[in-house]
């Protein structure tokens, strides 16, 4: 997931990996707080040779939302407001998609 995020942000330098991992973790937590159940984990560990990606998340929509969050909060993008708005739209869409939430008809799902 880290390599995909770096590609999406057009970043090649390894010195930005800890910041990107932190941003991806924050985005995943924000989605979780909003009620989105991520179909996998977002997990990183620092090693002597850099960041180790232990993530199991492969869902394209969730990853796209996380990468949009990263683009908005990485550096000082000129289109910050548009990126934040795009992330919020993606988050709301995931929140309202039944396959990405624990809830069915307002009741907690026994399966989730």
Secondary structure, DSSP 8 states (H G I E B T S, - for coil): -HHHHHHHHT---GGGHHHHHHHHHHHHHHHHHTTB--SS---EEEETTEEEE------HHHHHHHHHHHHHHSS--TTHHHHHHHHHHHHHHHHH-GGGBSEETTEE-S--
